[in-house]
Every structure is written in structure tokens, then in C-alpha cells.
Amino acid sequence: MTKQVSMEFSGNELILIESRTMRDEYVFKDTVMDKVKIVPLIPHSTELTIQMAASYYEVGGDAVESIIRRNREEFNEYGEVRLLKGKTLKEFRDRQPDGSEIISSNTRSLTLITRRGLLRIGMLLTQSEVAKSIRNYLLNVEELAPDEVRQWAVEREISKRERRLLTDSIQEFYIATSSMDDKFKYANFTNLVYKVLWDTDAKSLKDMYGIEKNELLRDAFSTEDLRKVVSVERAIAGMLNVDFKYDEIKDRLMSNRSRFQ
């Protein structure tokens, strides 16, 4: 099944997506990417392929190719993308470890992207949760916050992506099983997460933190709390994807609570 990603952009994000001047200002902050997700690189290189870039941003290779094609001049000005053919491709392939599958013997040309090029792609790519997380971090955190707040912001962005994995898993379970069981509503799984971790529910946690009904509970969590929530949600998504029923998921989580606390 192809997952549909719904994107809403803040005003700051749109400026970054639409303004080359803004992108040029932020493109040197490429270390930000590793704070959101570890950047894969070709062995013995500081570059990566289009497919590696696509994997990083969790999109198809055609989306990355389209970004580069439409903004070729921008990438070329800073040497963020280069094309290998003939002798240069052979020399590059010869430097790869034996058995490397990155460059096959049938490859006639290869586009390589630098780390800064990868960040520029993220500033232009609209259909990617990873790219959105990076833009949010660049625009809202990196310049202004102390280290502990920056770390919290990274964990929160990761938490938001992981929560989408859970909601997608619930939706796919509904479609696959035609189940309309109320137990599979997202709110019930949310409360199950909090039950496993803190033996309570969302309403009680909001009361404890003094959070209004329409405010986000996760904004009150510490970095460690966010990590715990992500850990339980990953476990739930994994069990949903192999067709575990709600009661089976609940029993397994509750009997193994100590692993998550």
C-alpha cells in the first residue's frame, strides 16, 4: 500500500522552501541532519547516491531526482551534486570495497550528492516527514535554544514521525481486516502507552501537568519520557503489522512493562 503523507507548512517553512537566499543561509548547518536521522554515506567518501538520499528522506528516488533537476543551477553553484561517467566513474568504483553493491558493473553514470546537497534537498522536499523535521529544527531550535532544549526538540520531532507510523499501522489494520472494533481507535492505543509506562491515561496526565484539553501532552514530556513513548509505540506498530489483536497487544505489553520503564 502507498502511504499518503499530508503536509502542512508554517510560514517560516514556506520561506525556506521558496527562497534560495534562505536556503543558502542555512545549508552550511549540515550537522543538523545527524541530530534528526543518521546520514548514510558511501564507504571512503563524503557523498551519497540519489537512492541513499531517497532512503534518508523516506521518499522515492524520482522525488529526489526531480528536486535536483528543477534546481540544478543552485546545486551546481556550491558543487553539491556531481555526475560521474567514464574514467571518473571507473576510478570511483575501484575505490569501493570488494562486494560493494552501491555501484554495479552495469552503471554507466552516477550522480553523487554532498552532505550539504542532501540538506538542500531537505529544504526543498515537501513530501517527507524527515525533511519537515529538519526544517523545523533549523528554523525553530538551532539558533535560539540551549543544548538541553535542542535535544528535546529533536526527540519531539522523532516522536512525531514515530506516531505517524503507529497511526498508519492502525489504518492499515482496519483496511486489511475490515475491523471497526472501537478498541483500535488511536486514542485507546495512546492510553495503552501511558498505562504501560505510568499506569495512567492521557486525561490524568494532562490534569497532572495542568494542560488544557486542546493542548499537546507530549510538549510536557521530558526527553527521556519521549523516548519511552516512542519505544512503546514502535512495539505496538510492530505487533499491528503482524495482525495481533488489541487484547493480545495489551497483554504482551502489560506483562513486559519493566522493559519500557
N, C-alpha and C positions, 0 to 999 in steps of 0.2 A: 504494500500500500504506500502511495506517495503522501507524505505528511504536508499539510498546508500550514505555512508559517504566517501568522498575522502580525504585521509590524505597525507600530505607532511611533512616530518620531517627535521628540521635543524640538523646540525652536533652535536650541544650540546644535542638536544633531543635524538638522536640516542645513544649517550654515556650514557645518563641516562637510556634509555630503555634497553641497552645491558650490562651495568656494575653494578653488585651488589655493588661494592665498592662505586660507586657514589650514589646509592640509599640509602645505609647505612648512607652516609654523610648528606643526605637531609631529611631522614624520620622523624627526630625529629622536623621538622618545620611544624607540622600538623595544626597549626593555620592558615596557608595559605589557607587551603581548604574553611574555612568560608568566606574568602575575595572574593572567586570566586562564591561559592554557599553554602548556609547554610547546614551543615551536620545533617541528621536526626539520632537520637539515640533512642534506646528502652527506655521507661519510667523507671526511677530509675536505669539507667545503663549508662555506658560509652562505650557501644558496640552497634553494629548493625548487622542485619542479611544480608545474601547474597542478598536477594531481595531488601533490603533497599540500599545496596551498588550499586546494579544494577540500581536502580531508580536514585540514586545520579549521576551516570555517564551516565545515559540515554542509557543504553545498556541492552541486555538480561541477565538473571541470569546465563545462560550457559557460557557467556563470562567471568564473574567473577569467576565462579567455575573452569573454565579452567586455569585461571591465578593462582589461589591458588593451584590447583592440580600440575601444572608444576613447581611451585616454593615453594612447601610445606616446605622444609627444611629451606628456607630463612624466611618464615613467622614464623615457629616454634621457630627459634633461639631467637627471640625477644618476643615470646608469643603474637604475633599479631593476631593469629587465634586459637580458641579452639572449641572442639566438645563436646556437652552436650548429655548425654544419661542417661537413668535410673533415679537414685536418684538425680543426679545433675540437670538433666533436669526438674524433678518434682519440686525441690526446686526453680529453676529459674522461672518456670511457676507460682508457688504460690506467687511469689513476684510481679507479674504483676497485674495491676488494674483490677477490675471486668469488664468484657466485652471487654478486650483487644483482638484484632484479630491477634496479632503478632505471637502467638504460639497457634495453635489449639490443641484440646484434642487428635487428631489423630497423632500428631507429635511424631515420635519415636527417632529422633535425630535432633540436631540443631547446625549449625555452626555459631559461633559468631566472629565478626571482631572488633578489636580496631580501634580507630581513626588513629593511625599510620599504622595499617594494611590497612586501607582504602586509605591512602596516598600512600603506597607502590603499591597497586593495580593501582592507577592512574599513577604511574611512569612506570608501565609495560603495561598498557592497550593502545592498538594502535587505536582501533576503537571507539573513544569517543572524542567529541569536548570539553567536560568538562575536561577530563584528559589532553588534549593538552593545554588547558588554564592554568591549574595548573602547568604543566611542564614549560610553557613559563614564568609564573610568578616566579617560583622558580629560573630558570636559568638566567633570564634577568633582573629581577627587585629587588627581595627581598634583595640581598646583597649590591646593589650599590646605590639605589635611595633614595632621601629624601621622607618624608611621602606623600607630595602632588603628586610626580611623581608616587609613588606606587599606590595611589588611581586612578590616571589617567589610569595607565596600567590595573588595574582591570576593570575599566569601559570599556576600549577598548576591552578587551577580552570578556566581556559580550556583547558588541555591535556586535562583530564578530559572536557570536553564534546566536544572535537575527536576524542578517542579513541573516543567513542561513535559519532561519525559514521563512523569507519572500520569499527568492528565492525558497525554497521548496514549499511554498504555491502557488507561481506563476506557477511553473512547474506542480503541481497537478491540478490547474485550467485549464491549457492547455489540459492536458490529459483527464480530466473529461468532458470538453465542446468541445473539438476539435477546440478550438478558436485559430486563427492565427492573431488576431487583434493586430496591432503594438502597441496599447495603453498598452498592457500587457507586454511589454518588461521591464526588470528590471530598465533600465536607466530612463524610464518615471516615474516609481514609486519613484525612488531616487529623481528626480527633484520635484515630488509632495511633498515629505517630506520637501524639502528645501523651497518650495513655501509656505507650511503651516506654517513653523517656521519663515522664514526670508524674505518671499516674493521675492525669487530669485531662481536661478538654480545653478547646480554644476559648470558650466563654470564660472559664475560670482563670485562664492565663491572662486574658485581656483585663479582667477585673483586678488581678494581682498587679499588673503593670500600669493600671489606670488608663487603658487605651479605649478610645471610643469605638463604637460598633463598626464604623466605616473606615477605620484606620488599619494599617497593616501590622499584624502581630509580629512578623519577622523583623521589622525595624527595631523592635525592642530586644531582640536576641543578641547575645554576645557572639563573638567569632566561634567559640567552642560550641555554643548551642546550635549555631547554623550548621556546623559540621555534623553534629549528631542528627539533626533533622534530615540533612542530605543522605546520611548513611541509611537511615530507616526508609526513606522514600525510594532509594535505589533498590533496597531489598524488596519492597512492595512491588515496584515496577517489574523486577526480575521474575517474581512469582506470578504476576498477572500475565506476563508474556509466555509462560508455560501452562497457562489455563488453571491456576489454582483458584479455588473458590474463596469468597471473603472469609468464611469461618476457618478455612484451612490456613489462610494467611494470618488471621488474628491469633490462632492457636500457636502457630510456629513462632511468631514474634513475641508473644507474651511468655512463652516458655523459654525464650532465649534473650530476655530483656537485658541481662547483665552484659551481653556482648555490645550493646549500643550505648550504655550509660557511662 
